Amino acid sequence: MSIELISEKIVKANKEYGCDAYDFLFGHYVPTEELPLTGSEIKHCNTVKPHIKKGELHLVQTCKRDGEIYNVRVNPVTHNICLKYDCYH
């Protein structure tokens, strides 16, 4: 049941989307209290929104799990924080 990354690219949003990284980070942690964030990471966490606005650049990953193909859309900075602190588990 592993996840296969098929592709990833930075794209401009043609409509508003939810940010999957935001859901992981703020759904499981109080980042500014539970993670040893840097000053710039704290600033990002205090200003980031749970959605990707129309026209905003974001990372799209196409993944495959158990034969199902799906897209993940994330704010790149939020995604990098999640990767750094192993929030995707």
C-alpha positions as CSV (number, residue, x, y, z in Angstrom):
1,M,0.0,0.0,0.0
2,S,2.8,2.4,-0.8
3,I,2.2,5.7,-2.7
4,E,3.8,6.1,-6.1
5,L,4.6,9.6,-7.2
6,I,3.9,9.8,-10.9
7,S,4.6,13.5,-11.5
8,E,4.9,16.8,-9.9
9,K,4.9,20.3,-11.2
10,I,4.3,23.9,-10.2
11,V,1.2,25.3,-11.8
12,K,-1.0,28.4,-11.5
13,A,-4.4,27.6,-10.0
14,N,-7.3,28.1,-12.4
15,K,-9.8,28.1,-9.5
16,E,-9.6,27.9,-5.7
17,Y,-8.4,24.5,-4.2
18,G,-7.9,23.2,-0.7
19,C,-4.2,22.8,0.4
20,D,-3.5,19.2,1.3
21,A,-0.3,20.1,3.2
22,Y,-2.2,22.7,5.3
23,D,-4.7,19.9,6.3
24,F,-1.8,17.6,7.4
25,L,0.1,20.4,9.2
26,F,-2.7,22.0,11.1
27,G,-4.9,18.9,11.3
28,H,-2.3,17.0,13.4
29,Y,-0.3,19.7,15.1
30,V,-0.3,23.2,16.6
31,P,2.8,24.0,14.5
32,T,4.0,27.1,16.4
33,E,3.8,25.2,19.7
34,E,4.7,21.6,18.9
35,L,7.4,21.9,16.2
36,P,10.8,23.5,16.4
37,L,10.1,26.0,13.6
38,T,12.4,28.7,12.4
39,G,11.4,32.4,12.5
40,S,10.4,32.3,8.8
41,E,8.4,29.1,9.3
42,I,6.5,30.6,12.2
43,K,5.7,33.7,10.1
44,H,4.5,31.4,7.3
45,C,2.3,29.4,9.6
46,N,0.8,32.6,11.1
47,T,-0.2,33.9,7.6
48,V,-0.9,30.9,5.4
49,K,-4.5,30.1,4.4
50,P,-6.1,26.6,4.1
51,H,-6.8,27.1,0.5
52,I,-4.9,27.9,-2.7
53,K,-6.4,31.0,-4.4
54,K,-7.1,31.3,-8.1
55,G,-4.0,32.5,-9.9
56,E,-1.7,31.3,-7.0
57,L,1.3,29.1,-7.9
58,H,1.3,25.8,-6.2
59,L,2.7,22.3,-6.4
60,V,0.6,19.5,-8.0
61,Q,1.6,15.9,-7.4
62,T,-0.1,13.1,-9.3
63,C,0.1,9.9,-7.2
64,K,-1.1,6.3,-7.4
65,R,-2.1,4.2,-4.4
66,D,-3.8,0.8,-4.6
67,G,-4.5,1.4,-8.4
68,E,-6.2,4.7,-7.8
69,I,-4.7,7.8,-9.4
70,Y,-5.2,11.2,-7.7
71,N,-3.8,14.7,-7.4
72,V,-2.4,16.4,-4.3
73,R,-2.3,20.2,-4.3
74,V,-0.1,22.1,-1.9
75,N,1.4,25.4,-1.0
76,P,5.1,24.8,-1.7
77,V,6.3,26.4,1.6
78,T,3.7,24.5,3.7
79,H,4.7,21.3,1.9
80,N,8.4,21.9,2.6
81,I,7.6,22.4,6.3
82,C,5.7,19.1,6.3
83,L,8.6,17.3,4.7
84,K,11.2,18.8,7.1
85,Y,9.2,17.8,10.2
86,D,7.9,14.5,8.8
87,C,4.3,15.5,9.1
88,Y,3.2,13.1,6.3
89,H,3.0,9.9,8.3
